[in-house]
């Protein structure tokens, strides 16, 4: 595991860059990205994982790590020209649409192979009461009563005008303005169904709001909402740029690489 204390923005640490070109630039910030980094490093591949630097205390992947934005498409293209990785794997969160768009454009511009690793979205089952929203603002217009907001710290401002109680759960405190009746819960998943049931009962939650992040790490709230008969508002995912090769699992990504 790399030493987090030594990490500074835009710095690559460890052996791969000194030795020459990294095999894979892994755009991360997700559990899948950490899993893939661990598997590649175990296979002897030189990996540089890139983190945006949003969290104060991120979970660091195996292998080398750089932290901070590249400086748009041009910055990423310059990084790719300098370091010449064999491939870029964009394993960012399904809602990190800006980074995904930049990766597609920079890889096209530099002729770098690009793979998008994106977990499947969630699918409603019997007993689920799900309502789809096109954006966070759209979701804010669909809810009332005591709202359990689990969309992360970015974009919380879209809910600032809600009049009722809003449980805002995120890893680090949001910088956006919060609703007047906000209760801030700082916590990092995964959460168990029992935890989610207890929380929703304690706060008498009327509706859950989430992004369609997919995956098992944060799915317990959906099970708890179903058990309690509570509706869930899900924000739809942004589209993936045309022409990008997409895989849905770490195993598929390893097979492609
Ligand atoms: P975003 O809106 O798509 O990206 C905005 C800018 O942040 C990018 O243009 C890039 O800056 C920088 N950036 C984003 N991901 C980066 C990465 N992995 N390495 C280096 N720079 C990165 O991204 P976001 O939604 O703010 O998400 C930021 C990070 O948090 C992502 O790595 C994502 O995987 C993770 N995350 C996001 C969410 C979510 O709901 N959005 C949830 C969980 C985790 P430059 O243009 O300067 O290169």
py3Dmol code that shows the C-alpha trace and the ligand (Angstrom):
import py3Dmol

protein = """\
ATOM      1  CA  UNK A   1       0.000   0.000   0.000  1.00  0.00           C
ATOM      2  CA  UNK A   2       1.349   3.437  -0.909  1.00  0.00           C
ATOM      3  CA  UNK A   3       2.077   5.938   1.847  1.00  0.00           C
ATOM      4  CA  UNK A   4      -0.751   8.492   1.862  1.00  0.00           C
ATOM      5  CA  UNK A   5       1.225  11.139   3.715  1.00  0.00           C
ATOM      6  CA  UNK A   6       3.691  11.583   0.891  1.00  0.00           C
ATOM      7  CA  UNK A   7       0.990  12.108  -1.769  1.00  0.00           C
ATOM      8  CA  UNK A   8       0.888  15.598  -3.287  1.00  0.00           C
ATOM      9  CA  UNK A   9      -1.269  16.814  -6.175  1.00  0.00           C
ATOM     10  CA  UNK A  10      -0.076  15.779  -9.633  1.00  0.00           C
ATOM     11  CA  UNK A  11       2.836  13.789  -8.249  1.00  0.00           C
ATOM     12  CA  UNK A  12       3.557  10.239  -9.313  1.00  0.00           C
ATOM     13  CA  UNK A  13       5.297   8.172  -6.678  1.00  0.00           C
ATOM     14  CA  UNK A  14       6.849   4.758  -6.664  1.00  0.00           C
ATOM     15  CA  UNK A  15       8.857   2.755  -9.120  1.00  0.00           C
ATOM     16  CA  UNK A  16       6.908   2.601 -12.360  1.00  0.00           C
ATOM     17  CA  UNK A  17       7.542   6.104 -13.600  1.00  0.00           C
ATOM     18  CA  UNK A  18      11.215   6.008 -12.647  1.00  0.00           C
ATOM     19  CA  UNK A  19      11.534   2.699 -14.508  1.00  0.00           C
ATOM     20  CA  UNK A  20       9.837   4.073 -17.589  1.00  0.00           C
ATOM     21  CA  UNK A  21       6.250   3.891 -18.771  1.00  0.00           C
ATOM     22  CA  UNK A  22       3.377   2.707 -16.595  1.00  0.00           C
ATOM     23  CA  UNK A  23       1.472  -0.205 -18.103  1.00  0.00           C
ATOM     24  CA  UNK A  24      -1.901   1.205 -17.131  1.00  0.00           C
ATOM     25  CA  UNK A  25      -3.220   4.591 -16.074  1.00  0.00           C
ATOM     26  CA  UNK A  26      -6.208   3.751 -13.897  1.00  0.00           C
ATOM     27  CA  UNK A  27      -8.669   6.596 -13.332  1.00  0.00           C
ATOM     28  CA  UNK A  28     -10.076   5.686  -9.953  1.00  0.00           C
ATOM     29  CA  UNK A  29     -12.083   6.757  -6.953  1.00  0.00           C
ATOM     30  CA  UNK A  30     -14.195   3.590  -6.804  1.00  0.00           C
ATOM     31  CA  UNK A  31     -14.048   0.167  -5.171  1.00  0.00           C
ATOM     32  CA  UNK A  32     -13.728  -1.456  -8.606  1.00  0.00           C
ATOM     33  CA  UNK A  33     -10.713   0.703  -9.403  1.00  0.00           C
ATOM     34  CA  UNK A  34      -9.017  -0.442  -6.192  1.00  0.00           C
ATOM     35  CA  UNK A  35      -9.848  -4.083  -6.956  1.00  0.00           C
ATOM     36  CA  UNK A  36      -8.480  -3.764 -10.470  1.00  0.00           C
ATOM     37  CA  UNK A  37      -5.329  -2.011  -9.263  1.00  0.00           C
ATOM     38  CA  UNK A  38      -4.712  -4.820  -6.759  1.00  0.00           C
ATOM     39  CA  UNK A  39      -5.213  -7.519  -9.408  1.00  0.00           C
ATOM     40  CA  UNK A  40      -2.956  -5.791 -11.945  1.00  0.00           C
ATOM     41  CA  UNK A  41      -0.221  -5.144  -9.402  1.00  0.00           C
ATOM     42  CA  UNK A  42      -0.435  -8.800  -8.318  1.00  0.00           C
ATOM     43  CA  UNK A  43       0.051  -9.712 -12.014  1.00  0.00           C
ATOM     44  CA  UNK A  44       3.193  -7.580 -12.135  1.00  0.00           C
ATOM     45  CA  UNK A  45       1.664  -4.767 -14.219  1.00  0.00           C
ATOM     46  CA  UNK A  46       2.914  -1.233 -13.510  1.00  0.00           C
ATOM     47  CA  UNK A  47      -0.186   0.729 -12.526  1.00  0.00           C
ATOM     48  CA  UNK A  48      -0.593   4.410 -11.806  1.00  0.00           C
ATOM     49  CA  UNK A  49      -3.941   5.094 -10.163  1.00  0.00           C
ATOM     50  CA  UNK A  50      -5.270   8.613 -10.430  1.00  0.00           C
ATOM     51  CA  UNK A  51      -7.536  10.114  -7.767  1.00  0.00           C
ATOM     52  CA  UNK A  52      -9.340  13.440  -8.030  1.00  0.00           C
ATOM     53  CA  UNK A  53      -8.362  14.383  -4.483  1.00  0.00           C
ATOM     54  CA  UNK A  54     -11.905  15.141  -3.311  1.00  0.00           C
ATOM     55  CA  UNK A  55     -11.700  13.144  -0.060  1.00  0.00           C
ATOM     56  CA  UNK A  56      -9.587  14.140   2.917  1.00  0.00           C
ATOM     57  CA  UNK A  57      -8.693  10.536   3.687  1.00  0.00           C
ATOM     58  CA  UNK A  58      -9.185   8.396   0.570  1.00  0.00           C
ATOM     59  CA  UNK A  59      -8.810   4.625   0.501  1.00  0.00           C
ATOM     60  CA  UNK A  60      -5.612   4.223  -1.478  1.00  0.00           C
ATOM     61  CA  UNK A  61      -5.169   1.512  -4.119  1.00  0.00           C
ATOM     62  CA  UNK A  62      -2.165  -0.776  -4.502  1.00  0.00           C
ATOM     63  CA  UNK A  63       0.518   0.460  -6.877  1.00  0.00           C
ATOM     64  CA  UNK A  64       1.512   4.037  -7.621  1.00  0.00           C
ATOM     65  CA  UNK A  65      -0.889   6.881  -7.006  1.00  0.00           C
ATOM     66  CA  UNK A  66      -1.193  10.406  -8.350  1.00  0.00           C
ATOM     67  CA  UNK A  67      -3.679  12.867  -6.871  1.00  0.00           C
ATOM     68  CA  UNK A  68      -5.455  15.851  -8.424  1.00  0.00           C
ATOM     69  CA  UNK A  69      -6.931  16.886 -11.777  1.00  0.00           C
ATOM     70  CA  UNK A  70      -4.834  16.742 -14.952  1.00  0.00           C
ATOM     71  CA  UNK A  71      -6.008  20.121 -16.229  1.00  0.00           C
ATOM     72  CA  UNK A  72      -8.759  19.154 -18.659  1.00  0.00           C
ATOM     73  CA  UNK A  73      -8.418  17.210 -21.896  1.00  0.00           C
ATOM     74  CA  UNK A  74      -5.175  18.981 -22.808  1.00  0.00           C
ATOM     75  CA  UNK A  75      -3.614  18.230 -19.424  1.00  0.00           C
ATOM     76  CA  UNK A  76      -4.534  14.562 -19.595  1.00  0.00           C
ATOM     77  CA  UNK A  77      -3.332  14.311 -23.205  1.00  0.00           C
ATOM     78  CA  UNK A  78       0.001  15.848 -22.162  1.00  0.00           C
ATOM     79  CA  UNK A  79       0.276  13.338 -19.294  1.00  0.00           C
ATOM     80  CA  UNK A  80      -0.394  10.481 -21.725  1.00  0.00           C
ATOM     81  CA  UNK A  81       2.191  11.757 -24.204  1.00  0.00           C
ATOM     82  CA  UNK A  82       4.775  12.062 -21.447  1.00  0.00           C
ATOM     83  CA  UNK A  83       4.165   8.744 -19.703  1.00  0.00           C
ATOM     84  CA  UNK A  84       2.852   6.682 -22.675  1.00  0.00           C
ATOM     85  CA  UNK A  85       0.856   4.052 -20.749  1.00  0.00           C
ATOM     86  CA  UNK A  86      -0.185   0.966 -22.721  1.00  0.00           C
ATOM     87  CA  UNK A  87      -3.811   1.618 -21.793  1.00  0.00           C
ATOM     88  CA  UNK A  88      -6.075   3.873 -19.779  1.00  0.00           C
ATOM     89  CA  UNK A  89      -8.810   2.285 -17.710  1.00  0.00           C
ATOM     90  CA  UNK A  90     -11.508   4.746 -16.745  1.00  0.00           C
ATOM     91  CA  UNK A  91     -12.888   3.156 -13.593  1.00  0.00           C
ATOM     92  CA  UNK A  92     -14.310   6.375 -12.198  1.00  0.00           C
ATOM     93  CA  UNK A  93     -17.765   6.509 -10.661  1.00  0.00           C
ATOM     94  CA  UNK A  94     -20.718   6.252 -13.093  1.00  0.00           C
ATOM     95  CA  UNK A  95     -21.535   9.910 -12.297  1.00  0.00           C
ATOM     96  CA  UNK A  96     -18.007  11.253 -12.892  1.00  0.00           C
ATOM     97  CA  UNK A  97     -19.113  12.295 -16.379  1.00  0.00           C
ATOM     98  CA  UNK A  98     -16.561  15.086 -16.776  1.00  0.00           C
ATOM     99  CA  UNK A  99     -13.581  12.803 -16.223  1.00  0.00           C
ATOM    100  CA  UNK A 100     -15.091  10.118 -18.457  1.00  0.00           C
ATOM    101  CA  UNK A 101     -15.610  12.625 -21.291  1.00  0.00           C
ATOM    102  CA  UNK A 102     -12.070  13.985 -20.880  1.00  0.00           C
ATOM    103  CA  UNK A 103     -10.582  10.498 -20.908  1.00  0.00           C
ATOM    104  CA  UNK A 104     -12.381   9.638 -24.148  1.00  0.00           C
ATOM    105  CA  UNK A 105     -11.185  12.808 -25.871  1.00  0.00           C
ATOM    106  CA  UNK A 106      -7.599  12.661 -24.582  1.00  0.00           C
ATOM    107  CA  UNK A 107      -7.226   8.986 -25.515  1.00  0.00           C
ATOM    108  CA  UNK A 108      -8.548   9.661 -29.014  1.00  0.00           C
ATOM    109  CA  UNK A 109      -6.182  12.617 -29.394  1.00  0.00           C
ATOM    110  CA  UNK A 110      -3.144  10.597 -28.303  1.00  0.00           C
ATOM    111  CA  UNK A 111      -4.063   7.224 -29.819  1.00  0.00           C
ATOM    112  CA  UNK A 112      -4.136   5.616 -26.361  1.00  0.00           C
ATOM    113  CA  UNK A 113      -6.218   2.498 -25.762  1.00  0.00           C
ATOM    114  CA  UNK A 114      -9.175   3.229 -23.469  1.00  0.00           C
ATOM    115  CA  UNK A 115     -11.375   0.880 -21.509  1.00  0.00           C
ATOM    116  CA  UNK A 116     -14.336   2.074 -19.457  1.00  0.00           C
ATOM    117  CA  UNK A 117     -15.035  -0.067 -16.375  1.00  0.00           C
ATOM    118  CA  UNK A 118     -18.521   0.767 -15.167  1.00  0.00           C
ATOM    119  CA  UNK A 119     -20.596  -1.406 -12.890  1.00  0.00           C
ATOM    120  CA  UNK A 120     -24.209  -2.048 -13.974  1.00  0.00           C
ATOM    121  CA  UNK A 121     -26.941   0.166 -12.557  1.00  0.00           C
ATOM    122  CA  UNK A 122     -29.472  -1.118 -10.071  1.00  0.00           C
ATOM    123  CA  UNK A 123     -32.616  -2.970 -11.145  1.00  0.00           C
ATOM    124  CA  UNK A 124     -35.896  -2.766  -9.257  1.00  0.00           C
ATOM    125  CA  UNK A 125     -37.313  -5.982  -7.846  1.00  0.00           C
ATOM    126  CA  UNK A 126     -40.729  -6.979  -6.510  1.00  0.00           C
ATOM    127  CA  UNK A 127     -41.812  -4.625  -3.721  1.00  0.00           C
ATOM    128  CA  UNK A 128     -39.567  -1.742  -4.795  1.00  0.00           C
ATOM    129  CA  UNK A 129     -41.202   1.672  -5.230  1.00  0.00           C
ATOM    130  CA  UNK A 130     -38.651   3.482  -7.420  1.00  0.00           C
ATOM    131  CA  UNK A 131     -39.123   6.790  -9.225  1.00  0.00           C
ATOM    132  CA  UNK A 132     -36.557   8.002 -11.754  1.00  0.00           C
ATOM    133  CA  UNK A 133     -35.182  11.538 -11.909  1.00  0.00           C
ATOM    134  CA  UNK A 134     -33.117  13.050 -14.736  1.00  0.00           C
ATOM    135  CA  UNK A 135     -30.967  15.189 -12.443  1.00  0.00           C
ATOM    136  CA  UNK A 136     -30.412  16.122  -8.804  1.00  0.00           C
ATOM    137  CA  UNK A 137     -32.595  19.219  -9.325  1.00  0.00           C
ATOM    138  CA  UNK A 138     -35.324  17.028 -10.789  1.00  0.00           C
ATOM    139  CA  UNK A 139     -35.045  14.691  -7.767  1.00  0.00           C
ATOM    140  CA  UNK A 140     -35.310  17.654  -5.379  1.00  0.00           C
ATOM    141  CA  UNK A 141     -38.623  18.576  -6.986  1.00  0.00           C
ATOM    142  CA  UNK A 142     -39.998  15.072  -6.452  1.00  0.00           C
ATOM    143  CA  UNK A 143     -39.592  14.699  -2.673  1.00  0.00           C
ATOM    144  CA  UNK A 144     -41.204  15.963   0.517  1.00  0.00           C
ATOM    145  CA  UNK A 145     -41.384  14.992   4.174  1.00  0.00           C
ATOM    146  CA  UNK A 146     -38.249  13.603   5.822  1.00  0.00           C
ATOM    147  CA  UNK A 147     -35.750  12.958   3.067  1.00  0.00           C
ATOM    148  CA  UNK A 148     -32.729  10.636   3.315  1.00  0.00           C
ATOM    149  CA  UNK A 149     -30.233  12.131   0.863  1.00  0.00           C
ATOM    150  CA  UNK A 150     -27.466   9.730  -0.151  1.00  0.00           C
ATOM    151  CA  UNK A 151     -26.266  11.341  -3.381  1.00  0.00           C
ATOM    152  CA  UNK A 152     -22.856  12.341  -2.004  1.00  0.00           C
ATOM    153  CA  UNK A 153     -21.469  15.715  -1.005  1.00  0.00           C
ATOM    154  CA  UNK A 154     -21.287  17.148  -4.530  1.00  0.00           C
ATOM    155  CA  UNK A 155     -24.521  18.709  -5.728  1.00  0.00           C
ATOM    156  CA  UNK A 156     -26.190  18.785  -2.300  1.00  0.00           C
ATOM    157  CA  UNK A 157     -27.004  22.427  -3.065  1.00  0.00           C
ATOM    158  CA  UNK A 158     -29.744  21.219  -5.425  1.00  0.00           C
ATOM    159  CA  UNK A 159     -31.690  20.248  -2.289  1.00  0.00           C
ATOM    160  CA  UNK A 160     -30.993  23.456  -0.321  1.00  0.00           C
ATOM    161  CA  UNK A 161     -34.557  24.723  -0.800  1.00  0.00           C
ATOM    162  CA  UNK A 162     -36.267  21.674   0.712  1.00  0.00           C
ATOM    163  CA  UNK A 163     -38.468  22.779   3.615  1.00  0.00           C
ATOM    164  CA  UNK A 164     -38.492  19.609   5.738  1.00  0.00           C
ATOM    165  CA  UNK A 165     -35.930  17.466   7.535  1.00  0.00           C
ATOM    166  CA  UNK A 166     -33.184  16.189   5.298  1.00  0.00           C
ATOM    167  CA  UNK A 167     -30.671  13.573   6.444  1.00  0.00           C
ATOM    168  CA  UNK A 168     -27.588  14.307   4.387  1.00  0.00           C
ATOM    169  CA  UNK A 169     -25.174  11.375   4.428  1.00  0.00           C
ATOM    170  CA  UNK A 170     -21.719  11.714   2.915  1.00  0.00           C
ATOM    171  CA  UNK A 171     -18.085  10.896   3.656  1.00  0.00           C
ATOM    172  CA  UNK A 172     -16.802  14.468   4.054  1.00  0.00           C
ATOM    173  CA  UNK A 173     -18.875  17.584   4.887  1.00  0.00           C
ATOM    174  CA  UNK A 174     -20.448  19.231   1.813  1.00  0.00           C
ATOM    175  CA  UNK A 175     -19.383  22.733   0.810  1.00  0.00           C
ATOM    176  CA  UNK A 176     -22.751  23.484  -0.848  1.00  0.00           C
ATOM    177  CA  UNK A 177     -25.448  25.213   1.192  1.00  0.00           C
ATOM    178  CA  UNK A 178     -27.561  22.716   3.124  1.00  0.00           C
ATOM    179  CA  UNK A 179     -31.349  22.690   3.583  1.00  0.00           C
ATOM    180  CA  UNK A 180     -32.560  24.526   6.703  1.00  0.00           C
ATOM    181  CA  UNK A 181     -33.649  21.216   8.276  1.00  0.00           C
ATOM    182  CA  UNK A 182     -30.496  19.298   7.399  1.00  0.00           C
ATOM    183  CA  UNK A 183     -29.049  16.652   9.703  1.00  0.00           C
ATOM    184  CA  UNK A 184     -25.523  15.839   8.568  1.00  0.00           C
ATOM    185  CA  UNK A 185     -24.390  12.209   8.899  1.00  0.00           C
ATOM    186  CA  UNK A 186     -20.725  11.732   8.086  1.00  0.00           C
ATOM    187  CA  UNK A 187     -20.181   8.056   7.281  1.00  0.00           C
ATOM    188  CA  UNK A 188     -18.479   5.876   4.709  1.00  0.00           C
ATOM    189  CA  UNK A 189     -20.066   2.680   3.375  1.00  0.00           C
ATOM    190  CA  UNK A 190     -20.510  -0.185   3.026  1.00  0.00           C
ATOM    191  CA  UNK A 191     -23.615  -0.177   5.229  1.00  0.00           C
ATOM    192  CA  UNK A 192     -25.616  -3.220   6.307  1.00  0.00           C
ATOM    193  CA  UNK A 193     -29.347  -3.589   5.794  1.00  0.00           C
ATOM    194  CA  UNK A 194     -29.795  -3.646   9.589  1.00  0.00           C
ATOM    195  CA  UNK A 195     -27.881  -0.359   9.904  1.00  0.00           C
ATOM    196  CA  UNK A 196     -30.010   1.236   7.202  1.00  0.00           C
ATOM    197  CA  UNK A 197     -33.258  -0.057   8.697  1.00  0.00           C
ATOM    198  CA  UNK A 198     -32.313   1.304  12.123  1.00  0.00           C
ATOM    199  CA  UNK A 199     -31.342   4.690  10.699  1.00  0.00           C
ATOM    200  CA  UNK A 200     -34.466   5.064   8.588  1.00  0.00           C
ATOM    201  CA  UNK A 201     -36.700   4.034  11.492  1.00  0.00           C
ATOM    202  CA  UNK A 202     -34.925   6.327  13.961  1.00  0.00           C
ATOM    203  CA  UNK A 203     -35.387   9.358  11.698  1.00  0.00           C
ATOM    204  CA  UNK A 204     -38.817   8.321  10.357  1.00  0.00           C
ATOM    205  CA  UNK A 205     -37.580   8.677   6.788  1.00  0.00           C
ATOM    206  CA  UNK A 206     -40.311   9.231   4.169  1.00  0.00           C
ATOM    207  CA  UNK A 207     -38.232   8.968   1.009  1.00  0.00           C
ATOM    208  CA  UNK A 208     -34.683   7.994  -0.003  1.00  0.00           C
ATOM    209  CA  UNK A 209     -32.785   9.839  -2.746  1.00  0.00           C
ATOM    210  CA  UNK A 210     -29.815   8.203  -4.438  1.00  0.00           C
ATOM    211  CA  UNK A 211     -27.838   8.230  -7.649  1.00  0.00           C
ATOM    212  CA  UNK A 212     -28.088   5.018  -9.686  1.00  0.00           C
ATOM    213  CA  UNK A 213     -24.569   4.163  -8.597  1.00  0.00           C
ATOM    214  CA  UNK A 214     -25.047   0.400  -8.791  1.00  0.00           C
ATOM    215  CA  UNK A 215     -22.883  -2.131  -6.953  1.00  0.00           C
ATOM    216  CA  UNK A 216     -23.267  -3.816  -3.589  1.00  0.00           C
ATOM    217  CA  UNK A 217     -21.393  -1.290  -1.406  1.00  0.00           C
ATOM    218  CA  UNK A 218     -24.349   1.089  -1.035  1.00  0.00           C
ATOM    219  CA  UNK A 219     -27.285  -1.113  -2.035  1.00  0.00           C
ATOM    220  CA  UNK A 220     -28.449  -1.896   1.521  1.00  0.00           C
ATOM    221  CA  UNK A 221     -30.508   1.325   1.652  1.00  0.00           C
ATOM    222  CA  UNK A 222     -32.570   0.033  -1.288  1.00  0.00           C
ATOM    223  CA  UNK A 223     -33.317  -3.225   0.537  1.00  0.00           C
ATOM    224  CA  UNK A 224     -34.187  -1.316   3.718  1.00  0.00           C
ATOM    225  CA  UNK A 225     -36.481   1.058   1.808  1.00  0.00           C
ATOM    226  CA  UNK A 226     -38.259  -1.926   0.256  1.00  0.00           C
ATOM    227  CA  UNK A 227     -38.718  -3.564   3.671  1.00  0.00           C
ATOM    228  CA  UNK A 228     -40.132  -0.346   5.120  1.00  0.00           C
ATOM    229  CA  UNK A 229     -42.303   0.400   2.071  1.00  0.00           C
ATOM    230  CA  UNK A 230     -40.495   3.700   1.483  1.00  0.00           C
ATOM    231  CA  UNK A 231     -40.175   5.152  -2.045  1.00  0.00           C
ATOM    232  CA  UNK A 232     -36.739   5.709  -3.572  1.00  0.00           C
ATOM    233  CA  UNK A 233     -35.937   8.475  -6.052  1.00  0.00           C
ATOM    234  CA  UNK A 234     -33.018   7.448  -8.278  1.00  0.00           C
ATOM    235  CA  UNK A 235     -31.082   9.882 -10.434  1.00  0.00           C
ATOM    236  CA  UNK A 236     -30.368   8.434 -13.885  1.00  0.00           C
ATOM    237  CA  UNK A 237     -26.776   7.947 -14.989  1.00  0.00           C
ATOM    238  CA  UNK A 238     -25.145  10.234 -17.519  1.00  0.00           C
ATOM    239  CA  UNK A 239     -24.414   8.541 -20.874  1.00  0.00           C
ATOM    240  CA  UNK A 240     -20.995   7.075 -21.770  1.00  0.00           C
ATOM    241  CA  UNK A 241     -19.307   8.800 -24.747  1.00  0.00           C
ATOM    242  CA  UNK A 242     -19.870   7.054 -28.097  1.00  0.00           C
ATOM    243  CA  UNK A 243     -17.293   4.573 -29.270  1.00  0.00           C
ATOM    244  CA  UNK A 244     -15.784   3.769 -25.865  1.00  0.00           C
ATOM    245  CA  UNK A 245     -15.282   0.075 -25.076  1.00  0.00           C
ATOM    246  CA  UNK A 246     -17.202  -0.666 -21.854  1.00  0.00           C
ATOM    247  CA  UNK A 247     -16.847  -3.573 -19.435  1.00  0.00           C
ATOM    248  CA  UNK A 248     -18.987  -4.167 -16.363  1.00  0.00           C
ATOM    249  CA  UNK A 249     -16.656  -6.007 -14.006  1.00  0.00           C
ATOM    250  CA  UNK A 250     -13.055  -6.182 -12.836  1.00  0.00           C
ATOM    251  CA  UNK A 251     -12.802  -9.705 -14.302  1.00  0.00           C
ATOM    252  CA  UNK A 252     -13.888  -8.464 -17.742  1.00  0.00           C
ATOM    253  CA  UNK A 253     -11.430  -5.582 -17.520  1.00  0.00           C
ATOM    254  CA  UNK A 254      -8.596  -7.991 -16.691  1.00  0.00           C
ATOM    255  CA  UNK A 255      -9.583 -10.213 -19.612  1.00  0.00           C
ATOM    256  CA  UNK A 256      -9.544  -7.211 -21.985  1.00  0.00           C
ATOM    257  CA  UNK A 257      -6.205  -5.938 -20.725  1.00  0.00           C
TER     258      UNK A 257
END
"""
ligand_1 = """\
48
LIG
P -16.023 14.774 -12.581
O -17.037 15.809 -12.305
O -16.259 13.833 -13.697
O -14.596 15.424 -12.836
C -14.317 16.789 -12.659
C -12.832 16.959 -12.729
O -12.213 16.354 -11.595
C -12.192 16.271 -13.923
O -12.308 17.051 -15.100
C -10.776 16.120 -13.434
O -10.102 17.371 -13.431
C -10.973 15.776 -11.981
N -11.049 14.324 -11.783
C -12.137 13.541 -11.639
N -11.802 12.271 -11.427
C -10.455 12.240 -11.455
C -9.490 11.211 -11.287
N -9.861 9.930 -11.022
N -8.167 11.549 -11.369
C -7.793 12.830 -11.610
N -8.645 13.846 -11.763
C -9.961 13.549 -11.682
O -15.724 13.915 -11.283
P -16.497 13.895 -9.891
O -17.901 13.468 -10.134
O -16.188 15.167 -9.177
O -15.758 12.697 -9.174
C -14.445 12.877 -8.671
C -13.909 11.545 -8.240
O -14.748 10.993 -7.240
C -13.855 10.534 -9.373
O -12.578 9.952 -9.367
C -14.935 9.545 -9.069
O -14.562 8.229 -9.403
C -15.128 9.694 -7.564
N -16.525 9.531 -7.146
C -17.480 10.304 -7.699
C -18.811 10.132 -7.305
C -19.921 10.927 -7.909
O -21.070 10.726 -7.508
N -19.652 11.813 -8.850
C -19.108 9.174 -6.326
C -18.082 8.399 -5.773
C -16.795 8.591 -6.190
P -9.178 17.858 -14.640
O -10.115 18.311 -15.702
O -8.358 18.940 -14.036
O -8.355 16.680 -15.073
"""
view = py3Dmol.view(width=600, height=400)
view.addModel(protein, "pdb")
view.setStyle({"model": 0}, {"cartoon": {"style": "trace"}})
view.addModel(ligand_1, "xyz")
view.setStyle({"model": 1}, {"stick": {}})
view.zoomTo()
view.show()
